[in-house]
Structures are given as C-alpha cells and as structure tokens.
Amino acid sequence: MAEYDNSNRLKGYSYAEPEIQQFVKDFSKLILNEALIPQTDPNTKVLNFRQPLDLQKFLDLEIYEEPVPREKLLELGRKVIDGSIVPGHPRFLNQLYTGVDPYSLFGAWLTEVLNCNVHTYEVSPAMVTLENYIFKKISSLIGYPDGEGIFCPGSSFSNLIAIHLARFRHNPTLKEKGLFSCEPMVILKSEDAHYSVEKGANFLGFGTESVVKVKSDDRGRVIPEDLEIKIQQCKQKKCAPIMFMASCGTTVLGSFDDLESVADICKRYNVWMHVDAAWGGGVMLSDKLKYLTKGIERSDSVAWNIHKMSGAGIQCSAFVVKEKGFLEKCNAYRAEYLFQPDKIYDTSFDIGDRTIQCGRKNDVLKLWLMWKGRGDKAMGARIEKAFDLAAYLTEKLKSTEGFRLVLPEFQCTNISFWYIPPRLRGKQETTEWWEEVGKVAPAIKGRMMLKGSIMISYQPLSSKGLVNFFRVIIANPVCERSDMDFIVDEIINLGQDL
C-alpha cells in the first residue's frame, strides 16, 4: 500500500527497503515459474481462451482511489499470465515471432531497470555507444560500407520512414515547403508486399491512391518487367515515382524478390529502393541462406525486425540507411534544450536527430547481449534450423492425404496449405467446392483455440484468387520434427468431421 508521512505527503520509495526487495524477489519468482519455465513445455496449453467480456471480468480491470496490496498485484500478474498467449510454446506457429531468447530477456529486464532515453549521449552514454556499434555490425551484414540506422517501433514505422527519406531525396525543399511545392508523387510496391505502405502513404499525406501495386508471380515475387512498366506509366502521367519497396520474406507466402533486377530498374529511373526484410532479414546471418538477399547491398534502405525470426524481445526493429548522415539531414531540427553544440564531448554521439521521434526507448541492449551471448555462428544456426524444419513439414504435407500445398516449394519458413476433409475429397473442384474448402481453416482454427493445443493462422489471398488456407510460421528454436508431426495430426483430428 502507498505510505504517507506525518504531513500526509506521499513518501518516495527505495529499492533498499526490505519490503520492496521482497516484492522484486516475489515477482521475479512468479515470472520464472509461471511465465518462463512452462512456456517451452509441449504438454502445456498455448492459450486459455476466453471471450473478451469474460476476460475483462477475469482480469479485475477497475482501478480505485485506494491502492491494492502487493500480494494482490502478484495475483493480478498471475491472471495476466493466464489470460495471455504463450509465444514461446513450440506449438505457437501463428505469427511472425516467437518467445524471447534468455539473453535478450536479460537485456530487456536491464533496459527497464535503467530506464534510459536514447536521444543524447549525455543521458544515455552506454546505449548510444551500443547503438552506434550494432548498426555498424548490421550495415556490414547488408553490405553498406558506411551505413547507419535507428531502432523503430516496428517495421511499419520503418517503412514509413523509408517513404519519408525517399520523398526528401526527391525534393529536399519539401522539408520546409511541404507537399504543395511539388508535383504528384507515387510509391510502388508488390501486390504481395506489406500493407504498411498504404498506411504510410496515408499518414504522410500522399493518400492511398498514390500507392501503385506491381504484379507478382505465382510464387509471390515481384515481376521486374511490370515494375518498369509501372514506373514508365507514372512518368507519362507526370507523377514522380519516388520509391519502390522490395520484399525479403513477404508476410503470407514468405517470398523473396529478385533484388538484383529491382536494383537495376531503380537505378535506371533514380527511384529509392527500400527493402522490407522485416521477416526474412534473418537469413543474412547464415552463410548457407544469405543468397536469398543477393543484391540487398544495392538498396538505399533496409528494414529488419530482429524480434521475429532471430528471437530478440519485442520490439527490436532496425532501420538502416546506406548513406551516412542522410537520416539527420532529413530529420534534424537541433532542439536547443537537447542538442547544445558546446557540450564537453563529441556531439556527433547525440543521435536523437536521426529520427522523427524525440524520446526513444532503448531497444539495442537486448539485441547486443543476445548477439554477444550467442555469437554469429549460433545466430545463423537458429535460422538454418527453422528452414530445415520448414522443409521437413513441406515433405510431410506432400505425403499426407487431405493436404494440399499452396505453393510447390517455399522460399522461407511460411508453409501454406489447405486441409481438405474426407467429405470434399475426390469431388469436382468447382467454385462452390472451393467455397467449402475456404470454410475449413476458420472452423479448425476455432477448435484449436478452444482446445488450446496449437495456434496456426489462416487467411485468403485475394490477389491470387485463393480461399482461406493455413499458414504455419516456423521461428521457434525449441521446435522439433515431432512438433511438425503434431501439426498434421492435430489438424486431421480437429477437422476430419467437417
């Protein structure tokens, strides 16, 4: 409970107080025993599903004038754990992320304790130093000799910043004069690329009609010839094509664009080439798999979510630019209360003006400690294991009756397929038949969630005329072949009567 002095003023707190120390020990024990240890046990549930109104009652949401005891806070923490998904579970295959690496967790906890604001060296010397180093490391992986970067609140924000930079390079006067001083501009993306481009176009004042979609092939890879046609059409309409966003690992099919061909076209027409490697960027850590990003060094910027396939805690979204100093050139406003030029240290270490944000959370410590603790070799081996399991699951699905792959082969660890229950097998595949198939995945997903045994996402792909199909995401290093077998067995178990 809150404590007051004799004048009824609220007292401060100290971590030297025995009561506070005991509370820290108690909640640390709770987190370890009830959130961390059970999460990798395949015999536990992935979730205890409750409907939204039931969950609101269960969590005891109301905040009152008087505080609750610390014991009650621990009980509430336990309820939040029980009401949450377990991303580190080997059967959580639903999204493009997994549980947090233990070394990254150490960094995340330490981040909260230190509570640093990463805008100047003055207030965050260790984190600024780490961030400068880690972006040299990432730039080297990409192939940028002199790159630099910032951490962003997710790759959607990174992609927005890429548009922002592309616009500035196209016409630097926009920083002062605004959009009204320039001809119409367009942003190009593959029809399979992430929807954050449309959100960014809306946010930055272009409007979603300024986003031009380029055709992709049957594997979800952009068709370079259509990209060139679309750029030429934009120019004929007196619209300036300022950026194309290529993909390394699309969200649904996991496709990697041909970056060499894209780079040739972008160079020819002076179009900013941004690579959304939010999902697939982890392959750069593997000598065996980095061929998938061949040509990425020719891009102007890259977004990579290291909290996805590589296991850093959410969020850890790196945005990297080839040209050193360009972020600051575009974003700097040199606020006098932060960026004084006469400090006692080299003020080039005040990195806050690289971003449109002011205060910014430290996202580097959890990455640096994880990378130090694992080393380059193990970081790459983690990615390779996920790809090996994806190949195993692909072959398993091919050889099991009732399953049909969306693609014959997959470039990443997104494995997409339909389950066709016995009543629909051997029938003519009419439009009506496909409509029935499209109802299967949602029905099985509902049963999965109620049972809590496994989580797999599903979606249609309208651009390809595909009805709902399952999409398994393999990113968790605790997964084994037995978990891939369980996927197939559980879908059959839950869906054979549909």
Buried (B, 14 or more C-beta within 10 A) or exposed (E): EEEEEEEEEEEEEEEEEEEEEEBEEBBEEBBEEBBBEBBBEBEEBBBBBBEEEEBEEBBEEEEEEEEEEBEEBBEBBEBEBBBEBBBBBBBBBBBBBBBBBEBBBBBBBBBEEEEBBBBBBBBBEBBBBBBBEBBBEBBEBBBBEEBBBBBBEBBBBBBBBBBBBBBBBBBEEBBEEEEEEBEBBBBBBBBBBBEBBBBBBBBBEBEEEBBBBBBBBEBBBBBBEBBBEBBEEBEEEEBBBBBBBBBBBBBBBBBBBBBEBBBBBBEEBEBBBBBBBBBBBBBBBBEEBBEBBEBBBBBBBBBBBBBBBBBBBBBBBBBBBBBBEBBBBBBBEEEEEBBEEEEEEEBEBBBBBBBBBEEBBBBBBBBBBBBEBBEEEEBBBBBBBBBEBBBBBBEBBEEBEBBEBBBEEBBBBBBBBBBBBEEBEEEEEEEEBBEBBBEBBEBBBEBBBEBBBBBBBBBBBEBBEBBBBBBBBBBBBBBBEEBBBBBBEBBBBBBEEB
